[in-house]
Amino acid sequence: MSPAPRPRGSLTTETLREIRRRIVEGELQLGEALSEAALAALLGVSKTPVREALVQLKREGLVAIYPQRGTFVFQVDKDMVRDLCDFRRVLEGAALQRAGSQAWGQLVDALERCVKQMNDALAHREAAAYRHLDAEFHGSLFRLCGNALLAEAHEAIEFRVQSLRTRLSVAPEANEATLAEHTSIVGALVKRDLGRAHDLLMAHICKTEANYLCLLPR
């Protein structure tokens, strides 16, 4: 007996995840034209789930769809970096304050565990694992902040931020610097100094913004 066909919704979700992964991890290049037919052949699906996945990726800011021109992976410029980092400062600052006030113990446990794993990843030169842990570190603020709207706003930009990490945070020394900054943030939280932790987080995002801007083409 042949296996039952998967529901289309499930197939669309799987297709979405795979195209998103290829964009976030840099297998699809920024600004690259995307063909529904080529993606369907590559993933072994029909064009319908690909089309539906691309619509969702447009909502996430990972692709741009232009009538009569086609679909393209998003492009990064200085304005986008500044806008994303401005938004991150607002969202992460608020999430840190709420999570630190309402779920301090859970937050400290989550971030300490994340920093330890980041340290291990860096020691073993596992750059991809380090980037995933970097995302988990910041995502923990929203998971524990107790505010669904803050979490939804973060989700709206999360994959673009991950894409930037993949493409612009490649030097080991840059990861060493971010690990030190993460460690300092956790140290302030351990002392229940939310004000200090907030200031360190803002400085961390500002340094990230400056690093990204320096790496972009002039």
Legacy VTK file of the C-alpha trace (Angstrom):
# vtk DataFile Version 3.0
C-alpha trace
ASCII
DATASET POLYDATA
POINTS 218 float
0.000 0.000 0.000
1.418 3.398 -0.954
1.695 6.029 1.794
-1.094 8.572 2.076
-0.258 11.881 0.400
0.743 14.687 2.722
-1.799 17.486 3.222
-0.962 20.498 1.065
-0.676 22.721 4.119
2.051 20.453 5.474
3.859 20.444 2.135
3.679 24.235 1.941
5.094 24.496 5.473
7.981 22.171 4.630
8.672 24.094 1.428
8.567 27.385 3.322
11.040 26.139 5.911
13.459 24.855 3.294
13.464 27.999 1.142
13.763 30.133 4.278
16.687 28.032 5.475
18.481 28.424 2.157
18.063 32.209 2.318
19.024 32.555 5.984
22.078 30.296 5.654
23.294 32.016 2.497
22.706 29.213 -0.010
20.501 31.647 -1.928
22.284 34.936 -2.500
20.979 38.394 -1.639
19.185 39.845 -4.648
19.120 36.468 -6.440
16.181 35.906 -8.789
13.949 33.041 -7.685
12.136 30.864 -10.187
9.065 28.990 -8.982
9.739 26.227 -11.506
13.404 25.889 -10.537
12.633 25.832 -6.812
9.870 23.277 -7.351
12.244 21.009 -9.271
14.982 21.469 -6.669
12.671 20.608 -3.769
10.687 17.916 -5.556
7.314 19.627 -5.190
4.807 21.307 -7.482
4.842 25.064 -8.058
1.795 25.634 -5.821
3.519 25.153 -2.432
6.493 27.139 -3.722
4.228 30.017 -4.713
2.479 29.939 -1.330
5.814 29.781 0.488
7.145 32.792 -1.411
4.105 34.844 -0.405
4.837 34.081 3.259
8.533 34.857 2.791
7.519 38.231 1.387
5.628 38.895 4.627
8.787 37.983 6.540
10.851 40.397 4.452
13.052 37.668 3.002
11.901 38.051 -0.592
10.601 40.873 -2.751
7.924 40.168 -5.362
7.625 42.612 -8.255
4.763 42.325 -10.770
6.040 41.673 -14.308
9.618 41.365 -12.991
9.684 38.348 -10.706
10.690 37.322 -7.209
14.073 38.056 -5.638
15.850 37.373 -2.373
15.867 40.562 -0.308
18.826 42.907 -0.485
20.654 44.595 2.374
21.659 48.240 2.395
22.702 50.699 5.069
19.151 51.958 5.617
17.877 48.427 6.240
20.659 47.725 8.752
19.931 50.954 10.614
16.175 50.344 10.611
16.531 46.776 11.854
18.926 47.767 14.622
16.715 50.684 15.688
13.786 48.290 15.930
15.882 45.733 17.797
16.852 48.309 20.407
13.202 49.143 21.069
11.978 45.539 21.124
14.854 43.891 22.967
15.090 46.671 25.527
11.427 46.254 26.410
11.625 42.449 26.384
14.672 42.458 28.670
12.957 44.727 31.202
9.833 42.563 31.308
11.619 39.209 31.336
14.119 40.410 33.938
11.316 41.656 36.180
8.858 38.784 35.756
11.001 35.720 35.035
14.444 36.615 36.365
15.505 33.097 37.393
14.372 31.506 34.142
16.041 34.254 32.116
19.362 33.915 33.912
19.277 30.122 33.552
18.471 30.335 29.824
21.109 32.945 29.041
23.829 31.296 31.141
23.187 28.000 29.357
23.271 29.762 25.998
26.560 31.546 26.757
28.157 28.272 27.846
27.094 26.590 24.596
28.296 29.601 22.571
31.659 29.325 24.292
31.864 25.647 23.335
30.832 26.374 19.734
33.465 29.091 19.453
36.151 26.816 20.905
35.328 24.156 18.315
35.064 26.709 15.481
31.439 25.780 14.829
30.357 29.050 13.248
26.886 27.924 12.202
26.118 26.568 15.676
27.388 29.815 17.181
25.016 31.871 15.021
22.048 29.693 15.997
22.933 30.131 19.670
23.301 33.882 19.151
19.738 33.926 17.832
18.590 31.770 20.763
20.203 34.176 23.245
18.215 37.126 21.946
15.112 35.038 21.351
15.059 34.026 25.030
14.175 37.609 25.947
10.963 37.332 23.950
10.170 33.783 25.000
10.224 34.870 28.651
8.942 38.451 28.467
5.272 37.495 28.799
4.168 39.895 26.073
2.751 38.244 22.954
2.859 41.450 20.920
6.559 41.969 21.603
7.179 38.355 20.606
5.182 38.785 17.389
7.085 41.951 16.495
10.383 40.147 17.035
9.218 37.236 14.894
8.521 39.672 12.052
12.221 40.605 11.782
13.912 37.538 13.231
14.802 35.821 9.955
16.216 38.976 8.381
18.412 39.452 11.435
19.548 35.829 11.157
20.358 36.396 7.488
22.562 39.327 8.431
24.335 37.239 11.049
25.095 34.577 8.446
26.506 36.980 5.894
28.134 39.645 8.028
29.294 37.867 11.208
31.884 35.532 9.752
35.155 36.603 11.408
36.101 34.575 14.541
37.237 37.737 16.303
33.794 39.269 15.775
32.188 36.256 17.446
34.664 36.483 20.311
33.615 40.091 20.848
29.901 39.310 20.803
30.431 36.445 23.254
32.184 38.804 25.664
29.277 41.239 25.349
26.710 38.499 25.956
28.679 37.356 29.000
28.662 40.882 30.418
24.892 41.151 29.942
24.379 37.892 31.832
26.752 39.038 34.575
24.653 42.159 35.146
21.475 40.082 35.237
22.968 37.684 37.790
23.456 40.734 40.049
19.837 41.773 39.347
21.125 45.018 37.832
18.527 45.386 35.088
19.602 48.933 34.295
23.183 47.833 33.653
22.025 44.818 31.645
19.831 47.088 29.520
22.706 49.515 28.865
25.005 46.645 27.883
22.381 45.203 25.541
21.910 48.583 23.833
25.682 48.954 23.446
25.880 45.421 22.038
23.269 46.151 19.360
24.993 49.459 18.525
28.327 47.667 18.042
26.616 45.046 15.896
25.116 47.801 13.746
28.492 49.502 13.327
30.158 46.204 12.368
27.478 45.425 9.812
27.699 48.884 8.265
31.485 48.591 7.938
31.170 45.293 6.103
28.642 46.509 3.551
29.936 47.674 0.154
30.664 51.402 0.100
LINES 1 219
218 0 1 2 3 4 5 6 7 8 9 10 11 12 13 14 15 16 17 18 19 20 21 22 23 24 25 26 27 28 29 30 31 32 33 34 35 36 37 38 39 40 41 42 43 44 45 46 47 48 49 50 51 52 53 54 55 56 57 58 59 60 61 62 63 64 65 66 67 68 69 70 71 72 73 74 75 76 77 78 79 80 81 82 83 84 85 86 87 88 89 90 91 92 93 94 95 96 97 98 99 100 101 102 103 104 105 106 107 108 109 110 111 112 113 114 115 116 117 118 119 120 121 122 123 124 125 126 127 128 129 130 131 132 133 134 135 136 137 138 139 140 141 142 143 144 145 146 147 148 149 150 151 152 153 154 155 156 157 158 159 160 161 162 163 164 165 166 167 168 169 170 171 172 173 174 175 176 177 178 179 180 181 182 183 184 185 186 187 188 189 190 191 192 193 194 195 196 197 198 199 200 201 202 203 204 205 206 207 208 209 210 211 212 213 214 215 216 217
